[in-house]
Amino acid sequence: MALQLNFKLPSKLYLKDPQDSKYGRKLLTHAIELINELGFESFTFKKLGLRMESAEVSIYRYFENKHLLLLYLNCWYCEWVAYLIEVQVMNISDAEEKLKRALHCMINANIESELTEYINENLLFQIIMKEGSKTYHSSEVDEENKYGLFLPYKLLVEKVASIIKEINPKFKYSASLASMLFEMINNQIFYAEHLPRLTSISKKDTLKELEKMANHFAMASIKYQMP
C-alpha cells in the first residue's frame, strides 16, 4: 500500500479522528460517496450505517452530527489543496509563476491520488462545490470559529495571499482576493455545469477556460494601481 497522507485537523471537529483507524477511513470513503449521491440534506448517519453495514452508533463515536462531518470534509479538502500548492511552488522563486501554479492546484484538486486512497478527490470536490458553503453560512459560524474549526480554510487563504503579496507588496486586499479566487473557482464550475447563464465559461472546456480567467482576474487586480 502506498504511503497515505494524514492531515492534522481541528480536534473539535471530531470525537475520534477517522484518519487514524481502518473503520474511520472506511467511514470517510462511504460518507463522501453517499453525500455525493443523495445531497447533504438527505444524507443521514442511519443511511451511512446501512451503506457501511455497520451500526449507526459506531458512526457517532467519530462525529457528533452530520454538520461536523461535512465541516471535517471541507477542512480536509482545504488541507489537500494547500498540500498540492506547497508541492507545486517548492523551489520556485518567481512569484507570478507561484500564483499560476496555486490557481492550477485549486482548479485541478479533484484529480484522484494514490496518496489518499480512502478519499475520492473527485467526489469530494463535487461535495465542496455544491455543499461546502453550508459549513460556514450557518447560525453557528461565530461559535465554531471560536474553536478554530475554519483554520484550514484560513491557512489556505493565507498561503495564497502571501504569494499575492510577493507579486505586489503594496496590494491591500491580498486575503480578500485569495478567498474570492477560491470561491469563484468552485462557483464558476458549478455554474458551468448547472446554471450556464451565470458564467462566461463553457461546460465543454470549463477547467481550461477557468484557469485562464482566474489568472486574468488575479493579475489584473494585483497590478491595478489604486488612485
N, C-alpha and C positions, 0 to 999 in steps of 0.2 A: 504494500500500500504506500502511495506517495505521502510525503510529509504534508500534514494538514495544518492550515493556518487557524489559529485561535486568536480572537481579539478580546482585549480587556474592556468590557462594557460596564456601565454604571451598575453597581451592585443592587441598587434599589429597584432595578427593573425586574429582578427575578428572586425566587426563594432558593433555587438551586440552578447554577448555570448549566444550561443544556449542552454547551460545548464540551463539558467535562465527562460525559458518560455516553455509552452506546445508545441507551434509551433516549437521552436528551437530544442527541443528534438525529435519531430517527424521528423524534417529535418535530424538530425543525423542518426536516425533509417533508413530512406529511402535512404539516401546517401550511407551508408555502404552497404545496400542490392544492390543498383544499381551499385556502383563501382565494387563490387564483381562479379556481373553478366556480366557487359559489359567490364570491364577493364577501367583503368583511361583515356586512350586516347579517347575512345568512349563515355565516360561519359560527359554530359553537364548539365548546370543548367536548360535548357529548358526541357530536358528529366526528370530531377528530379522534376520539377514543374508538369509535366504530371503525374508522379508516385504519387505525393502528392495530385493531384487535386487542385493545387494552382497556383497562378500567379508567373511567373518566377521572376518578380520584387521583390516579397516578400523575395526570397532567397538572392538577392543582398543586402537586408537590414542587413544580417548577415555576408556575406563574399563578398569581392571584386571580387574574382575569384576562380576557382576550385583548383588552386595550393595551395592557403592559406587554403582551406577546407581540402585538403589532408594533409597538414602540421599540421593543427589542430588535425586531427585524429591520426597522428603519435605522436604528443605531448601527447594527451590523453592516448594513449597506453603506452607510457613511464611512465606516472604518475601511470597508473594502475599496471604495473609491479613493480614499486618502492613501491607502497602501499602493494602489495602482499608480497614483500620481507620484508618490515617493520613489517608486522604482523607475518610472519614466524620466524624471527630471534629475536623477542621480548623475553627478559629474557633468551636468550641462551648465555652462556659465552664462549663456545668452538668455536674458530674462524673457524676451518675446518668444523664443523657442520653448522655454519652460511653460509659458501660458498656453501656447498652442498644444503642447503635449497634455497639459492638465485638462483642457477642454476636450481633447480627444478621449481621455480616460473617462470623463464624466458622460460623454455621449456613448461610449462603447463598453461601459462597465457591465453590460448584460451578457458578455461573452463568457461561456462556462469555462471553469478552470479545474484542473486536477488537484489544485491546492486546497480545494473546498468541496470535496466530493459529496458531502451531506447537504450542500446548498446548491440549488439550481439557480444560478445568477440570472438567467433569462426570465424565469418565472418570478423571481424576487423583484427584478426590475419592473415587471408588469404590475406587481402589487404596489411598489413605491410610486409608480406613475399614477395609478388610479386611487390609491388609498393613503399614501404617505402623509398628505397634509392633514389628515384626520388626527394624527398623533399630537399636533400642536394647535390646531384650530379646535380647541375644546375648552370647556369651562374650567378644567383642572390645570391648564397650562402654567399658571403662575406658581402653584403649589409644586407641580412636578419639576419646574425649573429650579426651585429652591434646592431640590435633591439632586440636581445635576443630571437629570435624565436626558437632556438635549446636548450634553457635552460633545459627543462625537460629531454631531452636525456643526456645532460651533467651531470645533477644531478643524474640520474640513474647510469651512468658510475662511478661517484664519489662514490656513495653508495657501489657499488660492489668493487671498487678499495680500499676503506677504509677497507673492510673485508680482501682483499688480503694482505694489509699492516699489519693487525693484525697477520696474519699467519707468514709472513716474513717481518719485518720492513726494511730489507736491500734490498728487491727486488725493482729494479729500474723502472720496467715497469708496474706498477700496473694499471694505466689508459689505457695503450695500451692493456694489457691483458683483462681488463674488457670490452672494446669496441669490441675487437676481438671475445670474447666469445659470446657477444650479436649478432653480425653479423653472426658468424659461426652458431649459433643455427638456425637462420632464413634461412640462405643459405643451410644448410645441410638438413633441412626439405624440402625445395624447390627442391633440387637435388634428394632426395629420391623419390619424387612424379613425377618429370618431367625429370630429367637428371641423371638417376641412375649410369651411369659410372663415375660420378664426386664425388661419395661418397662411403664409405665402409659400410654404414649402410643400412639396408633393408627397403623396404616400409612397410612390414608386422609389424615389431616391431620398427618403427622409433623412437618414443619418448623414449622408454626404452633403446635402444642402444645409442641414442644420449646423454642421461643423463649420462650413463656410460662413454662414450667417452669424454664428456665435463669435467667431474670430473677428468679423467685421464690426459687430456691435461693441465688443470688448475694446479693440484697438481704437475705434473712433471715440469712445468715451474716455479712455485713458489719456489719449493725446490731445483731447479738446482743451483749448486754453480758456479757462474761466475768465469772464470780464472782471 
